[in-house]
Each structure stands twice: as structure tokens, then as C-alpha cells.
Amino acid sequence: MIQRVFSRVSERKAYFILAAGMAVWYFYSAFYAGQIRYGFNQLSRLGLPVAAGLIFVITGLSIIVRGRDTSDSNASEPIPVRKLLFPAFLSSVVLMSVFWFLRNGFINADGLFNMQSLISGVSILHHDEMLTSLFITRIWESGVFGLLPESSFSVFSVVWGGLFVVVMVILGGRLTGTRWPLFLTLCFSSGFVQLYFGDVEFYAMVATLSALYLLLVLEYLRGRISLILPAMVLGIAICSHLLAGWLLPSYLYLLIRGVRKKEYAQVSASVLLSILVVVFVFIIVTDAGLSIRSLSRSHAMGSADKGTLEMLAVPSLSYYASVSNLLFLLFPFWLMIPLMFVYRRFHYTPYDVVVGISLVMLLLLAFVWHLGLGPYFDWNLVATVGVPASILVWGNLLRGSWRRGMKTAIWTLLLVGALHSWTWIASNSLETSFLPRENMGPLLQSRTGSNLMIPEEYR
């Protein structure tokens, strides 16, 4: 029945209707809804006249694109990696400057606590985010990026954002050929990329390594590299943050597939080397000061201040509604998935299976794991879900053939999603949630030994 209904609506028209519906819903949620819908109301930060003006601009741009969208088109063959390196580097440099300029000032309680810990000389090395906490500690101790503790996090986030851009340009070129610029732009129309805008948290590295893992899986499935490389990157990702462990079922699928193809040596070597990577990183971080004795009392072992069961979300309609709102803020295009099923846009390749498993597992994390600071303050914990979501949706959509008008519909989707996402990002860059000055001043003075070196923000 659903198929019969949609058979009367062309694919490009369905996508355009979705884009128009998103715009109307954002507008209604921002200015007319009777209750706050955080995942949909970001346009309220612009004010009604500005939001209406930008919607008008998007409409005009869509009309311009439609005037040039006059023929059918097919995706090109995958572009060799060597030809993607320069545009990847150039895109990275440009976007890193944007990340730094719009760096996030909305810092949650964990970020504030870690900032204060750095200034006080208290270790922020954690077993559940070993590599990330070590890198940030070393950046802070170097003093290269000044006295503000948030700068150490911001630099870390922006640099990993630059690496994310490189990975996504290469992945886009390998998946969609010459449509890679549109692939990259679509990925950056989602809110999850705020991870890279100087976010004072630990999640930028794991999101980038997750994207790199999925890129290497693509190359492995095409027979260009061994399974060892994606396995080792996944091991490093887990060391950067344990949430990458939710990607292990996708790796298990690759192992089962390898066994069925009788690639016993490659499968065994990938498992062994990924374990050795984790052990090696653990030795490095413990040598840097992470206490082995505290392992049994850490979050990594389900201990610390809460046990594993206490970290699971208590089923609640209001909680799940908040998480759902958040997921639409991080990736506004979830409704594209059922539409793409209806219009048979998914290719069902082994790569799509790996990306799909990764997406399902990270969605499960979002709903099962308790976001202790509240969904809207712990958004970065689940933001990595945007990586497989973007690859699954845009990778499949852009590597297929297009009828006339498809480009217009996709650009309209992009502009509407980007308006909402980048309003959130730009608004948060204007926020200030640093530690109280009366607390920060003495701490900075004790570190520098002089009031003259205390930044103006904290005097």
C-alpha cells in the first residue's frame, strides 16, 4: 500500500516535499509551538524577521538551482586517492579556520570540571578516554596555546575536525566520484559537526577515527587493503573513547565474512594486532600517569561513581522524546532513510551492511545509555551517530543515477538542514559558560605567579 501511494509521487518531488516540511516544522517549532522543541526550534535564536528572510533566500537559491537542473545525470567512477589529497588538504585548511572562528562557548558541567582540573593540576586522564585525555593534557602542559584551559580542548577539537574533513573528502570521492563536494557539504549540513567547533569535550577524536574506520572498511571490501588496517584503527578509536566499542558488531560482521571466504590468516592477524594496539596504548597512557590501580574503580569497568546498570537509561516517554529531539538536531535527515527504502536507493552492498550496523549500534547507545547531564547538555556523547548516518544516506543517494530535478531537491534539503544546524552552531559560539571569574582568577594566578598574565576574561 505504501509503495502504491509513493508510486504516484516522484522521488525528487518526495525529497522536495520533505525539505519544505522540515522548513515549515522548524518555523512552527521556533515561533508558534506551545512547548519548547529543542531539536527543532533553533531558528528562534535568529528572530522571526531574520528566519523568514533566510527561508526566502533558500527558496530563491532553489529556484536558481532548478534553472540549471535540466538533464539526467549519473555518478562517476571512484576517484583515485592520490587525486583527492590536494582538495582534501585545501578543504581541511579552509574549514579549520571556520571551526576556530565559530568555536563553541557552550560548555557543559564535565567540560567546566575538566577545565578547572587542568588549572588545579589535577589529572584528567581517564580509562574510558585514554588517548583523548592524554593528548589534551599534553597540549595544556605544553603551554603553547596560552593559559585558558578551554583553548587546549578547542585546539584538539579543531585539529581533529581538520582530519575529519580530509577523511570525508577521500571517502566522498571513493564513494560518489565527482559528487564528493556535494557529499562533503551535505555532511556539514548536520549539527553533529559541532564536535569540531572547539568543543570542550573528549569526542572529536573518536568521531574522526570512526569515519576513518569506515573509509578503510570500504577500501578493504574493494580488495585494496588488508582487514588489519581498519581493525587497528578501530582499536585506536576504542582507546580514544570506549563508545567506539559499539562499532565492534560491524567488525564482527567483517570477521565472519572473512572466515566464510577462508581468509583465516588475515582475520587472525587483524584480531591479534587490534588487541596489541589497545595493550600498547594502555601501557603508554599508564606510563604517562594513569593509575592502573584505579582501573577497577573507573567507568571503563562499570564502576567509579556509578555502576554499569546505573548508567543505563530508565525507560521514560519524556526522556526518549528528548533524545529523539536531540538526534534530529544532530542529523536532521532521518526521514530520508524510509524514503530511500521506498525509492530503492540503498545498494545493500557489504559496505552498506557495515555502515548500517554501525548506525544501529550508535542509535542503540543513544537510547540505552543514560545521558547523565541531560540530553541537551550531553549531546556530544551521542554525536558520533551522525558519521555513519551521513555516510549511509548521502553515500547511497549520491552514487546513484539522477533524473532531472533531483539536484534541486537535494540542494533544497541541504540548505534547509544547514540553516537549522548552523544556527545552532553559530549561536553556541556566542555563548559563554566559563568558570566563575572568582574561581578562575586565583587558580590562574597560582599557575602563573603573576596577576599580569591572567587573561582579561578572568580578572
C-alpha positions as CSV (number, residue, x, y, z in Angstrom):
1,M,0.0,0.0,0.0
2,I,2.8,2.4,0.9
3,Q,4.5,1.6,-2.4
4,R,1.3,2.3,-4.3
5,V,1.0,5.7,-2.5
6,F,4.5,6.7,-3.3
7,S,4.4,5.4,-6.8
8,R,2.2,8.5,-7.6
9,V,4.8,10.8,-6.2
10,S,8.2,11.1,-8.0
11,E,11.3,10.6,-6.0
12,R,12.6,14.2,-6.5
13,K,9.1,15.6,-5.5
14,A,9.1,13.4,-2.3
15,Y,12.5,14.8,-1.3
16,F,11.4,18.4,-2.1
17,I,8.2,17.9,0.0
18,L,10.4,16.6,2.9
19,A,12.6,19.7,2.6
20,A,9.5,22.0,2.6
21,G,8.0,20.1,5.5
22,M,11.3,20.5,7.5
23,A,11.3,24.2,6.9
24,V,7.6,24.6,8.0
25,W,8.2,22.5,11.0
26,Y,11.3,24.4,12.1
27,F,9.4,27.7,11.6
28,Y,6.4,26.4,13.6
29,S,8.5,24.9,16.4
30,A,10.6,28.1,16.7
31,F,7.8,30.7,16.8
32,Y,4.4,29.1,17.3
33,A,4.6,25.9,19.2
34,G,3.1,25.8,22.6
35,Q,6.1,24.0,24.1
36,I,9.9,24.0,23.6
37,R,11.2,21.5,21.0
38,Y,14.9,21.9,21.4
39,G,15.8,19.7,18.4
40,F,13.6,21.8,16.1
41,N,13.4,25.3,17.4
42,Q,16.9,26.7,16.7
43,L,15.5,29.4,14.3
44,S,14.1,31.2,17.4
45,R,17.6,32.4,18.1
46,L,17.5,34.4,14.9
47,G,14.2,36.1,15.5
48,L,11.2,35.9,13.2
49,P,12.2,38.5,10.6
50,V,15.7,37.1,10.0
51,A,14.4,33.5,9.9
52,A,11.7,34.4,7.4
53,G,14.3,36.2,5.3
54,L,16.6,33.2,5.2
55,I,13.8,30.9,4.3
56,F,13.1,33.3,1.4
57,V,16.8,33.2,0.4
58,I,16.7,29.4,0.4
59,T,13.6,29.5,-1.8
60,G,15.4,31.8,-4.2
61,L,18.6,29.6,-4.3
62,S,16.4,26.5,-5.0
63,I,14.8,28.3,-8.0
64,I,18.3,29.2,-9.3
65,V,19.5,25.6,-9.0
66,R,16.3,24.4,-10.7
67,G,17.1,26.6,-13.7
68,R,20.4,24.7,-14.1
69,D,19.0,21.3,-13.3
70,T,17.8,20.4,-16.8
71,S,19.2,16.9,-17.5
72,D,19.6,13.5,-16.1
73,S,23.0,12.5,-14.6
74,N,25.0,9.6,-13.4
75,A,27.6,9.3,-10.7
76,S,31.2,8.9,-11.9
77,E,33.6,6.2,-11.1
78,P,35.5,6.3,-7.8
79,I,38.3,8.9,-7.9
80,P,41.9,7.6,-7.1
81,V,43.0,8.6,-3.6
82,R,46.1,10.5,-4.9
83,K,43.8,12.9,-6.8
84,L,41.8,13.6,-3.7
85,L,44.7,14.5,-1.4
86,F,45.1,18.1,-2.5
87,P,41.4,19.1,-2.4
88,A,41.1,17.2,0.9
89,F,44.0,19.3,2.3
90,L,42.6,22.5,0.9
91,S,39.1,21.9,2.3
92,S,40.6,21.0,5.7
93,V,42.5,24.2,5.9
94,V,39.5,26.3,5.0
95,L,37.1,24.6,7.3
96,M,39.5,24.5,10.2
97,S,39.6,28.3,10.1
98,V,35.8,28.3,10.3
99,F,35.9,25.8,13.2
100,W,38.2,28.0,15.1
101,F,36.3,31.3,14.4
102,L,33.0,29.8,15.4
103,R,34.3,27.7,18.3
104,N,31.8,26.6,20.9
105,G,31.3,28.6,24.1
106,F,28.5,26.4,25.4
107,I,30.4,24.2,27.9
108,N,28.7,21.5,29.9
109,A,29.4,20.6,33.6
110,D,32.0,17.9,32.6
111,G,33.9,20.4,30.4
112,L,33.9,23.0,33.2
113,F,35.2,20.4,35.7
114,N,38.0,19.3,33.4
115,M,39.0,22.9,32.8
116,Q,39.2,23.5,36.5
117,S,41.1,20.3,36.9
118,L,43.7,21.3,34.4
119,I,44.3,24.6,36.1
120,S,44.5,23.0,39.5
121,G,47.0,20.4,38.4
122,V,44.5,17.5,38.9
123,S,44.9,14.7,36.3
124,I,42.1,14.4,33.7
125,L,43.5,11.1,32.5
126,H,40.6,8.6,32.3
127,H,40.4,4.9,31.4
128,D,37.4,5.3,29.2
129,E,39.0,8.0,27.1
130,M,42.7,7.2,27.5
131,L,44.2,8.7,24.3
132,T,42.0,11.7,24.2
133,S,42.6,12.8,27.8
134,L,46.4,12.2,27.3
135,F,46.5,14.4,24.2
136,I,44.6,17.2,25.8
137,T,46.7,17.0,29.0
138,R,49.9,17.3,26.9
139,I,48.6,20.2,24.9
140,W,47.8,22.0,28.2
141,E,51.1,21.2,29.8
142,S,53.0,22.5,26.7
143,G,51.6,26.0,27.3
144,V,51.8,26.7,23.6
145,F,48.1,27.7,23.3
146,G,48.0,30.0,26.3
147,L,46.6,30.0,29.7
148,L,42.9,29.4,29.0
149,P,42.1,25.8,29.6
150,E,39.4,25.7,27.0
151,S,42.0,26.5,24.4
152,S,43.6,23.1,24.9
153,F,40.3,21.4,24.2
154,S,39.5,23.8,21.3
155,V,42.7,23.2,19.5
156,F,42.3,19.4,19.9
157,S,38.8,19.6,18.6
158,V,39.6,21.8,15.6
159,V,42.6,19.7,14.6
160,W,40.6,16.5,14.6
161,G,37.9,18.4,12.7
162,G,40.5,19.1,10.0
163,L,41.4,15.4,9.9
164,F,37.7,14.6,9.6
165,V,37.4,16.8,6.6
166,V,40.3,15.0,4.9
167,V,38.7,11.6,5.6
168,M,35.3,12.7,4.3
169,V,36.7,14.2,1.1
170,I,38.5,11.0,0.4
171,L,35.5,8.9,1.4
172,G,33.2,11.0,-0.7
173,G,35.5,10.7,-3.8
174,R,35.8,7.0,-3.3
175,L,32.0,6.5,-2.9
176,T,30.4,9.1,-5.1
177,G,33.2,10.1,-7.6
178,T,32.9,13.7,-8.8
179,R,30.0,14.4,-6.5
180,W,32.3,14.4,-3.5
181,P,31.9,18.2,-2.9
182,L,28.2,17.8,-2.5
183,F,28.8,14.8,-0.2
184,L,31.1,16.9,2.0
185,T,28.6,19.8,2.0
186,L,25.7,17.5,2.9
187,C,27.7,16.0,5.8
188,F,28.4,19.5,7.1
189,S,24.7,20.5,7.0
190,S,24.1,18.4,10.1
191,G,24.6,19.5,13.7
192,F,26.9,16.7,14.8
193,V,29.8,18.5,13.2
194,Q,29.7,21.0,16.1
195,L,32.1,18.4,17.7
196,Y,34.8,20.1,15.7
197,F,34.0,23.7,16.6
198,G,36.3,23.9,19.6
199,D,34.1,21.7,21.7
200,V,35.3,21.4,25.3
201,E,34.9,17.7,25.5
202,F,36.5,14.4,24.5
203,Y,34.5,13.2,21.5
204,A,36.1,14.8,18.4
205,M,38.8,12.2,18.1
206,V,36.5,9.2,18.3
207,A,34.1,10.6,15.7
208,T,37.0,11.2,13.3
209,L,38.5,7.7,13.9
210,S,35.1,6.2,13.3
211,A,34.9,7.9,9.9
212,L,38.5,6.7,9.2
213,Y,37.5,3.2,10.2
214,L,34.6,3.2,7.7
215,L,36.8,4.6,5.0
216,L,39.3,1.8,5.5
217,V,36.5,-0.8,5.6
218,L,35.4,0.5,2.1
219,E,38.9,0.0,0.8
220,Y,39.2,-3.4,2.4
221,L,35.9,-4.6,0.8
222,R,37.2,-3.4,-2.6
223,G,40.3,-5.5,-2.1
224,R,42.8,-2.7,-1.9
225,I,44.0,-3.1,1.7
226,S,44.0,-5.8,4.4
227,L,41.5,-6.1,7.2
228,I,44.3,-5.4,9.5
229,L,44.2,-1.6,8.9
230,P,40.5,-1.0,9.8
231,A,40.9,-3.3,12.8
232,M,43.9,-1.4,14.1
233,V,42.1,2.0,13.6
234,L,39.1,0.7,15.4
235,G,41.4,-0.4,18.3
236,I,42.8,3.1,18.4
237,A,39.3,4.6,18.3
238,I,38.3,2.5,21.3
239,C,41.3,3.8,23.2
240,S,40.3,7.3,22.3
241,H,36.8,6.7,23.8
242,L,35.0,3.5,24.7
243,L,31.9,4.5,22.8
244,A,33.8,3.2,19.7
245,G,33.3,-0.2,21.2
246,W,29.7,0.0,20.0
247,L,31.2,-0.4,16.4
248,L,32.5,-3.8,17.3
249,P,29.5,-5.7,15.9
250,S,30.3,-4.2,12.4
251,Y,33.9,-5.5,12.8
252,L,32.4,-8.9,13.8
253,Y,30.5,-8.9,10.6
254,L,33.7,-8.4,8.7
255,L,35.4,-11.2,10.7
256,I,32.5,-13.6,9.9
257,R,32.6,-12.6,6.2
258,G,36.4,-13.2,6.2
259,V,36.1,-16.6,7.8
260,R,33.4,-17.6,5.2
261,K,35.9,-16.5,2.5
262,K,38.6,-18.6,4.2
263,E,40.8,-15.6,4.9
264,Y,41.9,-17.2,8.1
265,A,45.4,-15.6,8.3
266,Q,44.1,-12.1,7.7
267,V,41.2,-12.5,10.1
268,S,43.5,-13.8,12.9
269,A,46.2,-11.1,12.3
270,S,43.6,-8.3,12.4
271,V,42.2,-9.5,15.7
272,L,45.7,-10.0,17.2
273,L,47.1,-6.7,16.1
274,S,44.0,-4.7,17.2
275,I,44.4,-6.2,20.6
276,L,48.1,-5.4,20.7
277,V,47.2,-1.8,19.7
278,V,44.9,-1.5,22.7
279,V,47.5,-3.0,25.0
280,F,50.3,-0.8,23.7
281,V,48.2,2.4,24.1
282,F,47.2,1.3,27.6
283,I,50.9,0.9,28.5
284,I,51.7,4.3,27.1
285,V,48.9,6.1,29.0
286,T,49.6,4.4,32.3
287,D,53.3,5.3,31.9
288,A,52.1,8.9,31.4
289,G,50.4,8.8,34.8
290,L,47.1,7.0,34.5
291,S,46.9,4.8,37.6
292,I,46.5,1.0,37.0
293,R,45.1,0.7,40.5
294,S,42.2,2.9,39.7
295,L,41.1,0.8,36.7
296,S,38.8,-1.3,38.8
297,R,37.1,1.8,40.0
298,S,36.7,3.5,36.6
299,H,33.8,3.9,34.2
300,A,35.7,1.5,31.9
301,M,35.0,-1.3,34.4
302,G,31.4,-0.1,35.1
303,S,32.4,1.3,38.5
304,A,33.5,4.8,39.5
305,D,30.6,6.9,41.0
306,K,28.0,4.7,39.3
307,G,27.8,1.1,38.3
308,T,27.0,-0.1,34.8
309,L,23.3,-0.7,35.5
310,E,23.0,2.8,36.9
311,M,24.4,4.2,33.6
312,L,21.5,2.8,31.6
313,A,18.6,5.0,30.9
314,V,15.4,4.4,32.8
315,P,12.6,4.0,30.2
316,S,10.6,7.2,30.1
317,L,8.5,8.7,27.3
318,S,9.7,12.2,28.1
319,Y,13.4,11.1,28.1
320,Y,13.1,9.3,24.8
321,A,11.3,12.3,23.3
322,S,14.2,14.5,24.4
323,V,16.7,12.0,22.9
324,S,14.7,11.9,19.7
325,N,14.7,15.7,19.5
326,L,18.4,15.7,20.0
327,L,19.0,13.1,17.3
328,F,17.1,15.3,14.8
329,L,19.3,18.2,15.9
330,L,22.5,16.2,15.3
331,F,21.3,14.7,12.0
332,P,18.1,16.4,10.6
333,F,17.6,13.9,7.8
334,W,16.4,10.7,9.5
335,L,13.2,10.7,7.4
336,M,15.4,10.3,4.3
337,I,16.0,6.7,5.4
338,P,12.4,5.4,4.9
339,L,12.1,7.5,1.8
340,M,15.2,5.9,0.3
341,F,13.9,2.5,1.2
342,V,10.7,3.2,-0.7
343,Y,12.6,4.5,-3.8
344,R,15.1,1.7,-3.6
345,R,18.1,4.0,-3.2
346,F,20.1,1.6,-0.9
347,H,22.5,-0.7,-2.6
348,Y,22.7,-3.4,0.1
349,T,26.4,-4.0,-0.5
350,P,28.6,-5.5,2.3
351,Y,29.8,-1.9,2.9
352,D,26.2,-0.7,3.4
353,V,25.8,-3.5,5.9
354,V,28.8,-2.4,7.9
355,V,27.7,1.2,7.9
356,G,24.1,0.2,8.8
357,I,25.3,-2.0,11.7
358,S,27.4,0.9,13.0
359,L,24.4,3.3,12.7
360,V,22.0,0.9,14.5
361,M,24.5,0.4,17.3
362,L,25.2,4.1,17.9
363,L,21.4,4.7,17.8
364,L,21.1,2.0,20.4
365,L,23.7,3.7,22.5
366,A,21.7,7.0,22.3
367,F,18.6,5.4,23.7
368,V,20.0,2.8,26.1
369,W,22.8,4.8,27.7
370,H,21.8,7.4,30.3
371,L,22.9,10.9,29.3
372,G,23.7,12.0,32.8
373,L,23.9,15.7,32.1
374,G,20.6,15.6,30.3
375,P,20.3,15.1,26.5
376,Y,20.9,18.7,25.5
377,F,23.9,19.1,27.7
378,D,25.4,15.6,26.8
379,W,24.7,16.0,23.1
380,N,28.4,15.3,22.2
381,L,28.3,11.8,23.8
382,V,26.0,10.6,21.0
383,A,27.0,13.0,18.2
384,T,29.2,10.3,16.6
385,V,25.9,8.8,15.3
386,G,26.0,11.4,12.6
387,V,29.0,9.9,11.0
388,P,27.5,6.5,9.8
389,A,24.1,8.3,9.3
390,S,25.7,10.7,6.8
391,I,27.7,8.0,5.0
392,L,24.7,5.7,4.7
393,V,22.3,8.3,3.4
394,W,24.4,10.6,1.3
395,G,26.7,7.8,0.1
396,N,23.8,5.8,-1.3
397,L,21.9,8.8,-2.7
398,L,24.9,10.4,-4.5
399,R,26.3,7.3,-6.1
400,G,23.1,6.5,-8.0
401,S,21.6,7.9,-11.2
402,W,19.5,11.1,-11.0
403,R,16.5,12.2,-13.0
404,R,16.1,15.9,-13.9
405,G,15.1,17.8,-10.8
406,M,16.9,15.6,-8.3
407,K,19.7,18.1,-7.8
408,T,17.2,20.8,-6.9
409,A,15.5,18.6,-4.3
410,I,18.9,17.6,-2.7
411,W,20.2,21.2,-2.6
412,T,16.9,22.3,-1.0
413,L,17.3,19.6,1.6
414,L,20.9,20.7,2.2
415,L,20.0,24.4,2.6
416,V,17.1,23.8,5.0
417,G,19.1,21.4,7.2
418,A,22.2,23.6,7.2
419,L,20.1,26.7,8.2
420,H,18.9,24.9,11.3
421,S,22.2,23.2,12.1
422,W,24.4,26.2,11.6
423,T,22.0,28.5,13.5
424,W,22.7,26.2,16.5
425,I,26.4,26.2,15.9
426,A,26.7,29.9,15.4
427,S,24.5,30.6,18.4
428,N,26.6,28.4,20.7
429,S,29.7,30.2,19.5
430,L,28.4,33.3,21.1
431,E,27.6,31.6,24.4
432,T,29.9,32.0,27.5
433,S,29.7,29.3,30.2
434,F,33.2,29.5,31.5
435,L,34.1,29.1,35.2
436,P,33.1,32.0,37.5
437,R,35.9,34.6,37.5
438,E,36.2,34.5,41.2
439,N,37.2,30.8,41.0
440,M,39.4,31.0,37.9
441,G,41.4,34.1,38.9
442,P,43.2,32.6,41.9
443,L,43.8,29.3,40.1
444,L,45.4,31.1,37.1
445,Q,47.4,33.3,39.4
446,S,48.8,30.3,41.2
447,R,49.8,28.8,37.9
448,T,51.4,31.9,36.5
449,G,52.7,33.5,39.7
450,S,51.5,36.9,38.4
451,N,48.3,38.8,38.0
452,L,49.7,40.4,34.9
453,M,49.5,37.2,33.0
454,I,45.9,36.4,33.9
455,P,43.7,36.8,30.8
456,E,41.3,39.7,30.8
457,E,38.3,37.3,30.7
458,Y,39.2,36.0,34.2
459,R,40.3,39.2,36.0
